[in-house]
Amino acid sequence: MSRRTFVRASVLVLAAAWLPAAAQAQSDPMRDPMRDPIRIGFLTVRSGPLAAGGKQMEEGIQLFLKERNHTIAGRKVELTIADTGGNPALAKTKAQELVERSKVHVVIGPLAAFEAIAIDDYIRQTRTPTVSCSAAAEDLTQRKPNPWFVRTVGTSAQPNHALGEYAAKTLGYKRVAVIADDFAYGHETAAGFQRTFEDNGGKVVQRLLPPLSVPDYGSYIAQIKRDVDAVYAGFAGANGFRFLRQYREYGLKLPVLGSMTTADEGVLRQMGDEAIGVVSGGWYAAGIDTPENKRFVAAVNKEYGADPGYYTLGAYSAGALVEAAARAVNGKVEDKDAFMKALRNPGTVRDPRGEWKLDEYGNPVMTAYIRKVERRGGKLVNTVVQTYPAVSQFWKYDPKQFLANPVYSREFPPAKHLEP
C-alpha cells in the first residue's frame, strides 16, 4: 500500500469513527429503524412578546411525554426544541434545521400564524408531517390546505364566530369597538367576531390595530369610543395582560369581550381585578367541569404551579395526536405517507377539552366555549357560561360559499359601520 493510499484510508476510518450514532444508523440498511427513537421537532418562542405562550407550549409537550415515560407506540421519543423568536424568517431557518440536521419525523409548532405561513412552502416541498399546536392561520386549512399540515387548535376565527353570535343574541350588544394586534392572528380573530356579530344585528363602529410590539396602549385606549356597548380585544401572548391592566388604569368601565388568548389562563396568573368579567370565546377553559379536565389541570398545577390554557393544551393535544397516528402505523413513522394519513384521519379524539375530530382540511371540529373570568378559590379562572357543540371552522356557513370569499383580514369582511 502506498503512503498516499494509507493516509487516505486512515482519514476515512477516522471520519467514520466520528459520525454521530444516529447518522450511522440511518446509513445502515440492515438496521431496524424501530430501534431508533421517534424524533419530534418542536418550534416554539422563547423571547419577545409571544414568549409567555411559547413557555406554556413547552410545558404542554413536556408533561405529555413525561406521563408516557418519553415513549409512544413502543419507541422512545427524542424531542428537539427550536426557538423561532417569533420571527418568520427564523422560523423557516429553524424548521430547516429540524428537518435536515436533526432528521425529525414530525414537527410540532410553530406558535404564530405568520410563522406557520412562512414555513408552509417548505413543509410541502419536504413532505414533512406537521402538527400545529398554536398557529391558527385560516388559509392553511381553508383555501390553501397543506396536505402535510394538521392542527389540534381551532382557526383564529373559529371560537370568535361563537362569541360574535353570543354578544349579539345573548348579551344584546348593538355597538362594539374592536382593538386587536396588527398581525394575521389579530386580524382573523377580530374579523370572525365582526362577521357573526354583524350577521346577528350588531355593528362594529370602531377598529384599532396596534403593532404587535407596541410599548404602551395608552394612546389607543384614549381613542376608544365611550358610547359603545363593549370593547372586543384580540391579543396574543402577554399583550392581553398589558392591555387589560392599562385599560383599568385609564378608568374605562365598558365590558370587555376577547379572543381566547386575551384572557388565557397562561396570563391570568399575572392579572388582578382588571380581568374579572372579561368574556371570551375559546375551544378550551381550565374551568371545564369534567373528570378528564380536572385530572389534567391538577397535573399541570402540580408540575408548573399554574392552570393550563390555550398553548398548554394545544401542545399536549399535539402529542396525543402524534401518539394516535404512530400507533395506527405500528410505530413506523418513517413511512411518511402512511403516518400523515393517520394524522389526518384520527377518528374521534378525546382529551381534556372533550371530544373532537378533524375535518377534511385537517382542522378540528369541536365544542366552542364562552368563558367568563371569575375569581374562585383565590385565583382567576375562566368559567364556562355557554357551549356551542361541534363548531367547525366554517361556523354555520356553507363551506363552499365561505371559501369563495377572501380570507379574513384587515379588508374582509368590510367594516361598513365604522364611525369617525
Secondary structure, DSSP 4 states (H G I P E B T S, - for coil): --HHHHHHHHHHHHHHHHS-HHHHHHH-TTS-GGGSPEEEEEEE--SSTTHHHHHHHHHHHHHHHHHTTTEETTEEEEEEEEE-TT-HHHHHHHHHIIIIIS--SEEE--SSHHHHHHHHHHHHHHT--EEESS---GGGGTTS--TTEEESS--SSHHHHHHHHIIIIIS---EEEEEE-SSHHHHHHHHHHHHHHHHTT-EEEEEE---TT-S--HHHHTTS-TTSSEEEEE--TTHHHHHHHHHHHTT--S-EEE-TTTT-HHHHTT--GGGTT-EEEES--TT--SHHHHHHHHHHHHHHSS---HHHHHHHHHHHHHHHHHHHTTT-TT-HHHHHHHHH---SEEETTEEEEE-TTS-EEEEEEEEEEEEETTEEEEEEEEEEEEE-TTTTS-HHHHHHSPPSSSSSS--TT---
